[in-house]
Each structure stands twice: as structure tokens, then as C-alpha cells.
Amino acid sequence: MQVVGRGTSDWRISPAIPAVANLTLAVLWVFTALDGWAEQGFCGTDGLPDPSCAADVRNAVLVSLIPVVPAVGIILAAAVLYRLRRDPHRVTGMLTAAAILWVLAEGIVFIGGHFAQAS
């Protein structure tokens, strides 16, 4: 991992930084969406989630799959395609876009959980 200055205004960020960010965000989304963190956080009262609230949170998780699928595709493309890996600017841009999609997916679960909790 490195940040290297080239000349006076051109900086290169190692692709490892957005790769680690993607891994972290993916693990957070998996625990939130698939391990029940969202249901417990938004619908849990005394350890038992409200069934209608939990169903609404599961619907939010399903909607959050819309940005998750392209994020996974971008990450796989960046890892598999040799031509992309050789261009550090392109791979960094792609991994940054994937990280933004992971944040969007988490936001969808969060907003959906708040709506589920309010109803």
C-alpha cells in the first residue's frame, strides 16, 4: 500500500486501499443483511424481532441487492481481467465505484430498516 507522488500534481494511490475498503464493506453488508444484524437492530425488542418489521427489513435487504450485484461484478472483473489490473488508475477507479455501491447498499438497508421500524 502506497501513495506515490509523480511530479507536482499527479498522485497514484495503490489499488490495495480500495480493495481493502471493498472487502470491509462487503463483510459489513453480509453481516448486516444476511446474519440478522439489521433485523435485530431495527426490530429487536427483548431479543425477539417483530415479524412484520422483520419482513420489511428483509424486503430492504432484497432491494439492497440491486447495488450489491454490480459491486461484486466490478470486483471480480478487476481481479480477473489482466488488462484492467495493469492500469492502476482504471482498477482504482473501478474499485472505488464498487465501494460506493457497497455504501449505497448499506444505506438502503439502513433507510429500509428505519421505515420498517416506524411502521
Backbone hydrogen bonds in HBPLUS format (Angstrom, degrees):
<---DONOR---> <-ACCEPTOR-->    atom                        ^
c    i                          cat <-CA-CA->   ^        H-A-AA   ^      H-
h    n   atom  resd res      DA  || num        DHA   H-A  angle D-A-AA Bond
n    s   type  num  typ     dist DA aas  dist angle  dist       angle   num
A0014-SER N   A0002-GLN O   2.96 MM  12  5.36 146.2  2.08 162.3 170.8     1
A0004-VAL N   A0012-ARG O   3.05 MM   8  5.38 158.5  2.10 151.1 154.6     2
A0012-ARG N   A0004-VAL O   3.00 MM   8  5.38 162.4  2.03 152.3 158.0     3
A0006-ARG N   A0010-ASP O   2.71 MM   4  5.13 157.0  1.76 168.0 175.7     4
A0017-ILE N   A0014-SER O   3.20 MM   3  6.02 156.1  2.26 122.4 126.1     5
A0019-ALA N   A0015-PRO O   3.13 MM   4  6.19 146.7  2.24 142.4 152.5     6
A0020-VAL N   A0016-ALA O   2.92 MM   4  6.03 157.8  1.97 147.2 151.1     7
A0021-ALA N   A0017-ILE O   3.09 MM   4  6.33 156.5  2.14 146.8 153.9     8
A0022-ASN N   A0018-PRO O   2.87 MM   4  6.02 154.7  1.94 142.7 148.8     9
A0023-LEU N   A0019-ALA O   3.01 MM   4  6.28 159.1  2.06 146.6 152.1    10
A0024-THR N   A0020-VAL O   2.96 MM   4  6.15 163.5  1.99 150.4 154.7    11
A0025-LEU N   A0021-ALA O   2.90 MM   4  6.09 166.4  1.92 152.8 156.7    12
A0026-ALA N   A0022-ASN O   2.83 MM   4  5.92 155.3  1.89 148.7 155.9    13
A0027-VAL N   A0023-LEU O   3.00 MM   4  6.21 160.8  2.04 149.1 153.7    14
A0028-LEU N   A0024-THR O   3.00 MM   4  6.23 158.6  2.04 148.1 154.4    15
A0029-TRP N   A0025-LEU O   2.91 MM   4  6.12 159.6  1.95 147.4 152.7    16
A0030-VAL N   A0026-ALA O   2.91 MM   4  6.14 162.0  1.95 150.7 155.7    17
A0031-PHE N   A0027-VAL O   3.00 MM   4  6.23 167.1  2.02 152.7 155.6    18
A0032-THR N   A0028-LEU O   2.91 MM   4  6.04 158.9  1.96 148.3 155.1    19
A0033-ALA N   A0029-TRP O   2.72 MM   4  5.73 173.3  1.73 158.1 160.6    20
A0034-LEU N   A0030-VAL O   2.79 MM   4  5.26 147.5  1.90 134.9 145.9    21
A0035-ASP N   A0031-PHE O   3.28 MM   4  4.63 136.5  2.48 104.6 114.8    22
A0037-TRP N   A0031-PHE O   3.45 MM   6  6.24 160.5  2.49 154.8 150.4    23
A0038-ALA N   A0032-THR O   3.12 MM   6  5.18 160.8  2.16 138.5 135.0    24
A0040-GLN N   A0036-GLY O   2.99 MM   4  6.09 167.5  2.01 153.4 157.1    25
A0041-GLY N   A0037-TRP O   2.82 MM   4  5.86 154.7  1.88 146.1 153.9    26
A0042-PHE N   A0038-ALA O   2.92 MM   4  5.94 159.7  1.96 153.0 156.9    27
A0043-CYS N   A0039-GLU O   2.83 MM   4  5.32 150.1  1.92 138.6 147.6    28
A0044-GLY N   A0040-GLN O   3.17 MM   4  4.43 137.0  2.37 110.3 115.7    29
A0050-ASP N   A0043-CYS O   3.31 MM   7  5.66 148.4  2.42 130.4 134.0    30
A0045-THR N   A0048-LEU O   3.47 MM   3  5.64 172.2  2.48 117.7 119.9    31
A0048-LEU N   A0045-THR O   3.27 MM   3  5.64 162.6  2.31 116.8 117.0    32
A0054-ALA N   A0050-ASP O   2.83 MM   4  5.99 162.3  1.86 161.0 166.8    33
A0055-ALA N   A0051-PRO O   3.01 MM   4  6.17 148.9  2.11 141.0 148.8    34
A0056-ASP N   A0052-SER O   3.10 MM   4  6.34 152.2  2.18 140.9 147.9    35
A0057-VAL N   A0053-CYS O   2.92 MM   4  6.25 151.8  2.00 150.6 158.8    36
A0058-ARG N   A0054-ALA O   2.94 MM   4  6.17 154.4  2.01 144.6 151.5    37
A0059-ASN N   A0055-ALA O   3.01 MM   4  6.30 145.5  2.13 140.8 150.1    38
A0060-ALA N   A0056-ASP O   3.04 MM   4  6.39 148.2  2.14 141.4 149.7    39
A0061-VAL N   A0057-VAL O   2.92 MM   4  6.26 148.6  2.02 146.8 156.0    40
A0062-LEU N   A0058-ARG O   2.95 MM   4  6.27 151.2  2.04 144.3 151.7    41
A0063-VAL N   A0059-ASN O   3.00 MM   4  6.31 153.3  2.07 146.5 153.5    42
A0064-SER N   A0060-ALA O   2.91 MM   4  6.15 144.8  2.03 141.5 151.7    43
A0065-LEU N   A0062-LEU O   3.17 MM   3  5.36 153.1  2.24 101.1 109.3    44
A0066-ILE N   A0063-VAL O   3.07 MM   3  5.83 164.6  2.09 120.0 124.4    45
A0069-VAL N   A0065-LEU O   3.07 MM   4  5.98 166.3  2.09 152.0 150.9    46
A0071-ALA N   A0067-PRO O   3.18 MM   4  6.26 152.3  2.26 141.3 149.5    47
A0072-VAL N   A0068-VAL O   2.93 MM   4  6.18 161.2  1.97 157.8 161.4    48
A0073-GLY N   A0069-VAL O   3.02 MM   4  6.25 157.2  2.07 147.2 154.2    49
A0074-ILE N   A0070-PRO O   2.81 MM   4  6.02 156.7  1.86 151.5 156.7    50
A0075-ILE N   A0071-ALA O   3.02 MM   4  6.23 162.3  2.05 148.6 153.3    51
A0076-LEU N   A0072-VAL O   2.90 MM   4  6.12 163.9  1.93 151.9 156.3    52
A0077-ALA N   A0073-GLY O   2.88 MM   4  6.03 159.4  1.92 147.3 153.5    53
A0078-ALA N   A0074-ILE O   2.87 MM   4  6.05 158.7  1.92 149.9 155.8    54
A0079-ALA N   A0075-ILE O   2.97 MM   4  6.16 141.3  2.12 142.4 153.0    55
A0080-VAL N   A0076-LEU O   2.86 MM   4  5.93 151.9  1.94 151.4 158.5    56
A0081-LEU N   A0077-ALA O   2.99 MM   4  5.58 160.9  2.03 141.5 147.7    57
A0085-ARG N   A0081-LEU O   3.23 MM   4  6.57 156.8  2.28 149.4 156.1    58
A0086-ARG N   A0082-TYR O   3.14 MM   4  6.39 141.8  2.30 149.5 159.0    59
A0087-ASP N   A0084-LEU O   3.22 MM   3  5.52 148.2  2.33 105.6 114.2    60
A0091-VAL N   A0087-ASP O   3.05 MM   4  6.30 171.7  2.06 165.2 167.3    61
A0092-THR N   A0088-PRO O   2.98 MM   4  5.89 153.7  2.05 137.5 145.2    62
A0093-GLY N   A0089-HIS O   2.98 MM   4  6.09 154.6  2.04 140.6 147.8    63
A0094-MET N   A0090-ARG O   2.90 MM   4  6.16 157.6  1.95 150.4 156.6    64
A0095-LEU N   A0091-VAL O   2.92 MM   4  6.07 164.3  1.94 147.7 152.1    65
A0096-THR N   A0092-THR O   2.91 MM   4  6.01 145.7  2.03 141.9 151.6    66
A0097-ALA N   A0093-GLY O   2.96 MM   4  6.18 154.8  2.03 144.7 151.2    67
A0098-ALA N   A0094-MET O   2.94 MM   4  6.27 153.0  2.02 147.1 154.8    68
A0099-ALA N   A0095-LEU O   2.97 MM   4  6.19 151.1  2.06 139.6 147.1    69
A0100-ILE N   A0096-THR O   3.00 MM   4  6.32 150.8  2.09 146.7 154.3    70
A0101-LEU N   A0097-ALA O   3.04 MM   4  6.37 149.4  2.13 143.9 152.2    71
A0102-TRP N   A0098-ALA O   2.94 MM   4  6.32 148.7  2.04 147.4 156.1    72
A0103-VAL N   A0099-ALA O   3.01 MM   4  6.33 157.6  2.07 148.0 153.5    73
A0104-LEU N   A0100-ILE O   2.94 MM   4  6.20 153.9  2.01 145.0 152.6    74
A0105-ALA N   A0101-LEU O   2.91 MM   4  6.18 152.7  1.99 146.0 153.1    75
A0106-GLU N   A0102-TRP O   2.97 MM   4  6.30 158.1  2.02 150.7 156.1    76
A0107-GLY N   A0103-VAL O   2.88 MM   4  6.11 153.3  1.95 146.5 154.5    77
A0108-ILE N   A0104-LEU O   2.91 MM   4  6.20 149.5  2.01 147.8 155.6    78
A0109-VAL N   A0105-ALA O   3.13 MM   4  6.45 159.7  2.17 148.2 152.7    79
A0110-PHE N   A0106-GLU O   2.89 MM   4  6.13 157.1  1.94 148.4 155.5    80
A0111-ILE N   A0107-GLY O   2.83 MM   4  6.00 172.9  1.84 156.4 157.6    81
A0112-GLY N   A0108-ILE O   2.87 MM   4  5.85 161.6  1.90 145.7 152.1    82
A0113-GLY N   A0109-VAL O   2.80 MM   4  5.87 145.5  1.92 139.8 149.5    83
A0114-HIS N   A0110-PHE O   3.01 MM   4  6.32 149.8  2.10 145.4 153.2    84
A0115-PHE N   A0111-ILE O   2.97 MM   4  6.31 157.5  2.03 152.5 158.5    85
A0116-ALA N   A0112-GLY O   2.89 MM   4  6.07 153.8  1.96 143.7 151.4    86
A0117-GLN N   A0113-GLY O   2.88 MM   4  6.01 149.0  1.98 142.0 150.5    87
A0118-ALA N   A0114-HIS O   3.01 MM   4  6.16 145.7  2.13 141.7 150.4    88
A0119-SER N   A0115-PHE O   3.14 MM   4  6.34 138.7  2.32 141.7 151.3    89
